[in-house]
């Protein structure tokens, strides 16, 4: 066992973008209007949201354009407003032009992340992580996991294979696991082991509020579930009850329960 180490994902931003471009290039015109699991958003809306993330990152972090939370506004409501306004405006943009814009912005985002020192202070803090909130590597990982999540939504909507290969799934889990300590904030002395099974999975533990890699000898509880299920839970693609239904929990139930409220995103 050891304390959880930084998870480097900058090198994955470009190939993940290429997966997106290949996916969108193969869509039939009718598929752009298909519904997704992202609320009322269609496939086109989700793709537009990915572009918004690209442009917001480049503008605020690379080009230092002002982007501040208005006084008296919660972070969640502010982000939801930004997201909704962008998607509504992008209704006037064709899928072909959207692909062109993604093709232009995606490589710039990848180059920006790859040029950063992963141990520097991040442009944006990661609100859902109890530790390392302002580390570049965690901020980069947050962008990586969110893009992976949104691409999964598009893939599910159009019937494309999910990106569940270890290359993608393991870093998604390793980054998302940093949200576990916050879920256990009310149990600061708990020792809980987490076993995410199958390809891309791994073993993590929470010991006195700190995330570790590996398992302790005698945890208070152990939670075991498939790796893809854990990733879906972390990113709100699966409800806590649905995840609990397929999980195996051992030991103290009160120590296992907070895990199912873990979210590696805001909201």
LOFILO-611802 format. One record per residue (C-alpha): residue number from 1; residue in one letter; z, x, y. Coordinates in Angstrom, 3 decimals. Layout:
> NUM, A, Z, X, Y;
...
# end
This chain:
> 1, X, 0.000, 0.000, 0.000;
> 2, X, -0.574, 0.988, 3.624;
> 3, X, -0.664, -0.638, 7.019;
> 4, X, -3.975, -2.400, 7.602;
> 5, X, -6.508, 0.013, 9.073;
> 6, X, -9.186, -0.547, 11.750;
> 7, X, -12.258, -2.316, 10.399;
> 8, X, -15.496, -0.932, 11.837;
> 9, X, -18.355, -3.419, 12.091;
> 10, X, -20.537, -2.176, 14.958;
> 11, X, -23.087, -0.839, 12.472;
> 12, X, -23.434, -4.356, 11.000;
> 13, X, -24.365, -6.140, 14.233;
> 14, X, -28.045, -5.105, 14.117;
> 15, X, -28.693, -5.972, 10.439;
> 16, X, -26.868, -9.299, 10.832;
> 17, X, -29.128, -10.054, 13.785;
> 18, X, -32.161, -9.204, 11.665;
> 19, X, -30.982, -11.684, 9.030;
> 20, X, -30.857, -14.324, 11.752;
> 21, X, -34.329, -13.521, 13.066;
> 22, X, -35.841, -13.685, 9.601;
> 23, X, -34.093, -17.001, 8.946;
> 24, X, -35.243, -18.607, 12.207;
> 25, X, -38.815, -17.342, 11.826;
> 26, X, -39.107, -19.203, 8.519;
> 27, X, -37.866, -22.576, 9.782;
> 28, X, -40.141, -25.621, 9.734;
> 29, X, -40.299, -27.356, 13.133;
> 30, X, -38.327, -30.319, 11.790;
> 31, X, -35.486, -28.075, 10.617;
> 32, X, -34.507, -27.123, 14.149;
> 33, X, -33.197, -30.662, 14.684;
> 34, X, -31.098, -30.812, 11.507;
> 35, X, -27.361, -31.486, 11.967;
> 36, X, -24.832, -28.753, 11.238;
> 37, X, -21.107, -28.642, 10.593;
> 38, X, -20.610, -27.496, 14.214;
> 39, X, -19.732, -30.933, 15.542;
> 40, X, -22.753, -32.591, 17.159;
> 41, X, -24.762, -29.390, 17.338;
> 42, X, -28.119, -29.096, 15.616;
> 43, X, -29.608, -25.934, 14.126;
> 44, X, -31.260, -25.226, 17.487;
> 45, X, -27.971, -25.756, 19.311;
> 46, X, -26.165, -23.250, 17.090;
> 47, X, -28.942, -20.691, 17.560;
> 48, X, -28.713, -21.255, 21.331;
> 49, X, -24.959, -20.709, 21.141;
> 50, X, -25.527, -17.342, 19.433;
> 51, X, -27.848, -16.390, 22.304;
> 52, X, -25.159, -17.448, 24.767;
> 53, X, -22.730, -15.098, 23.051;
> 54, X, -25.221, -12.252, 23.295;
> 55, X, -25.902, -12.778, 26.995;
> 56, X, -22.259, -13.337, 27.899;
> 57, X, -21.292, -10.103, 26.145;
> 58, X, -24.007, -8.060, 27.859;
> 59, X, -23.369, -9.556, 31.276;
> 60, X, -19.582, -9.351, 31.297;
> 61, X, -18.953, -6.191, 29.271;
> 62, X, -22.021, -4.002, 29.700;
> 63, X, -23.116, -5.052, 33.194;
> 64, X, -19.610, -5.891, 34.513;
> 65, X, -20.607, -9.298, 35.909;
> 66, X, -17.515, -11.332, 36.898;
> 67, X, -16.262, -13.724, 34.221;
> 68, X, -12.761, -15.035, 34.794;
> 69, X, -10.659, -17.943, 33.583;
> 70, X, -10.119, -20.465, 36.413;
> 71, X, -6.502, -20.920, 37.437;
> 72, X, -4.826, -23.839, 35.693;
> 73, X, -7.474, -24.049, 32.937;
> 74, X, -6.714, -23.322, 29.284;
> 75, X, -8.820, -20.699, 27.549;
> 76, X, -9.991, -23.194, 24.925;
> 77, X, -11.098, -25.883, 27.390;
> 78, X, -12.838, -23.284, 29.555;
> 79, X, -14.768, -21.841, 26.613;
> 80, X, -15.677, -25.297, 25.339;
> 81, X, -17.041, -26.157, 28.766;
> 82, X, -19.114, -22.986, 28.955;
> 83, X, -20.484, -23.547, 25.459;
> 84, X, -21.395, -27.189, 26.060;
> 85, X, -23.101, -26.496, 29.400;
> 86, X, -25.224, -23.738, 27.880;
> 87, X, -26.323, -25.781, 24.861;
> 88, X, -27.235, -28.723, 27.097;
> 89, X, -29.348, -26.498, 29.332;
> 90, X, -31.074, -24.940, 26.314;
> 91, X, -32.370, -28.369, 25.292;
> 92, X, -35.206, -27.664, 27.723;
> 93, X, -36.152, -24.451, 25.893;
> 94, X, -38.530, -24.464, 22.924;
> 95, X, -37.579, -22.941, 19.556;
> 96, X, -40.342, -20.355, 19.995;
> 97, X, -38.953, -19.222, 23.332;
> 98, X, -35.405, -19.244, 21.939;
> 99, X, -36.545, -16.852, 19.205;
> 100, X, -38.137, -14.601, 21.836;
> 101, X, -34.905, -14.527, 23.845;
> 102, X, -32.829, -13.727, 20.748;
> 103, X, -35.311, -11.000, 19.820;
> 104, X, -34.799, -9.433, 23.248;
> 105, X, -31.015, -9.773, 23.511;
> 106, X, -29.937, -9.041, 19.938;
> 107, X, -30.902, -5.349, 19.800;
> 108, X, -29.288, -4.785, 23.196;
> 109, X, -26.011, -6.249, 21.940;
> 110, X, -26.159, -4.086, 18.823;
> 111, X, -26.826, -0.950, 20.863;
> 112, X, -23.975, -1.827, 23.231;
> 113, X, -21.429, -2.177, 20.431;
> 114, X, -22.595, 0.946, 18.613;
> 115, X, -22.160, 3.035, 21.782;
> 116, X, -18.488, 2.066, 22.210;
> 117, X, -15.512, 4.111, 21.049;
> 118, X, -13.863, 1.740, 18.547;
> 119, X, -10.405, 2.892, 19.617;
> 120, X, -10.850, 2.277, 23.342;
> 121, X, -9.551, -0.763, 25.189;
> 122, X, -11.689, -3.855, 24.570;
> 123, X, -13.556, -5.855, 27.156;
> 124, X, -12.045, -9.088, 25.790;
> 125, X, -8.651, -9.366, 24.045;
> 126, X, -8.543, -11.122, 20.675;
> 127, X, -6.123, -13.988, 21.242;
> 128, X, -5.645, -14.895, 17.577;
> 129, X, -4.508, -11.431, 16.481;
> 130, X, -0.855, -10.478, 16.730;
> 131, X, -1.628, -6.727, 16.612;
> 132, X, -4.449, -4.610, 18.063;
> 133, X, -5.436, -7.420, 20.450;
> 134, X, -7.176, -5.117, 22.889;
> 135, X, -8.816, -2.633, 20.515;
> 136, X, -12.603, -2.337, 20.733;
> 137, X, -12.980, -2.397, 16.945;
> 138, X, -11.210, -5.766, 16.703;
> 139, X, -13.181, -7.234, 19.622;
> 140, X, -16.391, -6.051, 17.921;
> 141, X, -15.217, -7.486, 14.618;
> 142, X, -14.467, -10.822, 16.273;
> 143, X, -18.077, -10.990, 17.518;
> 144, X, -19.354, -9.993, 14.084;
> 145, X, -17.338, -12.672, 12.259;
> 146, X, -18.278, -15.387, 14.750;
> 147, X, -21.989, -14.574, 14.472;
> 148, X, -21.685, -14.553, 10.677;
> 149, X, -19.924, -17.917, 10.834;
> 150, X, -22.577, -19.514, 13.046;
> 151, X, -25.367, -18.119, 10.907;
> 152, X, -23.633, -19.653, 7.891;
> 153, X, -23.739, -23.029, 9.665;
> 154, X, -27.494, -22.712, 10.157;
> 155, X, -28.025, -21.563, 6.582;
> 156, X, -26.051, -24.473, 5.161;
> 157, X, -27.995, -26.957, 7.287;
> 158, X, -31.438, -25.721, 6.208;
> 159, X, -30.565, -24.924, 2.591;
> 160, X, -30.824, -21.129, 2.928;
> 161, X, -28.611, -18.869, 0.776;
> 162, X, -25.254, -17.996, 2.369;
> 163, X, -24.446, -14.428, 3.355;
> 164, X, -21.748, -13.930, 0.729;
> 165, X, -22.731, -10.422, -0.372;
> 166, X, -19.853, -7.894, -0.165;
> 167, X, -21.627, -6.122, 2.707;
> 168, X, -20.927, -9.178, 4.863;
> 169, X, -18.027, -10.997, 3.245;
> 170, X, -15.553, -8.133, 2.900;
> 171, X, -15.554, -7.135, 6.591;
> 172, X, -15.358, -10.813, 7.583;
> 173, X, -12.178, -11.101, 5.502;
> 174, X, -10.780, -7.754, 6.629;
> 175, X, -11.159, -8.698, 10.299;
> 176, X, -9.964, -12.278, 9.823;
> 177, X, -6.840, -11.112, 7.963;
> 178, X, -5.487, -9.837, 11.281;
> 179, X, -4.922, -13.495, 12.186;
> 180, X, -2.355, -13.913, 9.389;
> 181, X, 0.657, -12.452, 11.259;
> 182, X, 0.290, -15.027, 14.042;
> 183, X, 0.301, -17.847, 11.469;
> 184, X, 3.617, -16.466, 10.193;
> 185, X, 5.247, -15.992, 13.600;
> 186, X, 8.038, -18.416, 12.666;
> 187, X, 8.811, -16.429, 9.486;
> 188, X, 9.248, -12.877, 10.789;
> 189, X, 10.957, -11.588, 7.628;
> 190, X, 8.549, -13.049, 5.052;
> 191, X, 6.815, -10.863, 2.458;
> 192, X, 3.671, -12.598, 1.216;
> 193, X, 0.720, -11.267, -0.796;
> 194, X, -2.855, -12.544, -0.442;
> 195, X, -5.463, -12.077, -3.143;
> 196, X, -9.044, -13.004, -2.224;
> 197, X, -10.996, -12.912, -5.471;
> 198, X, -14.619, -12.247, -6.342;
> 199, X, -17.268, -10.020, -4.782;
> 200, X, -16.374, -9.024, -1.265;
> 201, X, -12.719, -9.930, -1.715;
> 202, X, -9.615, -7.809, -1.403;
> 203, X, -5.834, -7.667, -1.362;
> 204, X, -3.635, -7.900, 1.724;
> 205, X, 0.047, -8.499, 2.395;
> 206, X, 2.274, -9.551, 5.227;
> 207, X, 5.535, -7.602, 5.391;
> 208, X, 7.954, -8.388, 8.218;
> 209, X, 5.202, -9.548, 10.505;
> 210, X, 2.829, -6.639, 9.829;
> 211, X, -0.449, -6.788, 7.927;
> 212, X, -0.849, -4.351, 5.030;
> 213, X, -3.600, -3.523, 2.557;
> 214, X, -2.518, -3.949, -1.067;
> 215, X, 0.376, -5.847, -2.655;
> 216, X, 4.120, -5.219, -2.612;
> 217, X, 5.971, -5.158, -5.929;
> 218, X, 7.965, -8.362, -5.365;
> 219, X, 6.557, -10.644, -2.673;
> 220, X, 8.285, -13.888, -1.733;
> 221, X, 4.990, -15.656, -2.483;
> 222, X, 1.433, -14.924, -3.532;
> 223, X, -1.653, -16.870, -2.438;
> 224, X, -4.821, -16.412, -4.478;
> 225, X, -8.188, -18.026, -3.724;
> 226, X, -11.908, -17.129, -3.797;
> 227, X, -13.075, -14.767, -1.076;
> 228, X, -15.690, -17.175, 0.317;
> 229, X, -13.081, -19.946, 0.448;
> 230, X, -10.689, -17.730, 2.403;
> 231, X, -13.432, -16.825, 4.892;
> 232, X, -14.292, -20.500, 5.377;
> 233, X, -10.626, -21.330, 5.988;
> 234, X, -10.173, -18.517, 8.511;
> 235, X, -13.218, -19.697, 10.494;
> 236, X, -12.434, -23.422, 10.357;
> 237, X, -15.364, -24.201, 8.048;
> 238, X, -12.903, -25.591, 5.472;
> 239, X, -9.824, -27.709, 6.041;
> 240, X, -6.364, -26.461, 5.055;
> 241, X, -6.085, -29.238, 2.462;
> 242, X, -9.437, -28.329, 0.895;
> 243, X, -8.470, -24.650, 0.706;
> 244, X, -5.061, -25.507, -0.720;
> 245, X, -6.716, -27.588, -3.448;
> 246, X, -8.512, -24.537, -4.900;
> 247, X, -5.794, -21.968, -4.220;
> 248, X, -3.242, -20.661, -6.690;
> 249, X, 0.182, -20.224, -5.096;
> 250, X, 3.126, -18.485, -6.734;
> 251, X, 6.696, -18.034, -5.562;
> 252, X, 8.323, -19.757, -2.585;
> 253, X, 6.062, -22.628, -1.388;
> 254, X, 7.487, -22.406, 2.133;
> 255, X, 6.271, -18.799, 2.339;
> 256, X, 2.770, -19.689, 1.127;
> 257, X, 2.276, -22.730, 3.385;
> 258, X, 1.643, -20.989, 6.761;
> 259, X, -1.354, -19.143, 5.339;
> 260, X, -3.356, -22.366, 5.268;
> 261, X, -3.004, -22.692, 9.032;
> 262, X, -4.501, -19.255, 9.723;
> 263, X, -7.413, -19.289, 12.180;
> 264, X, -9.448, -16.220, 13.117;
> 265, X, -10.901, -17.987, 16.150;
> 266, X, -9.666, -19.975, 19.122;
> 267, X, -9.061, -23.692, 18.626;
# end
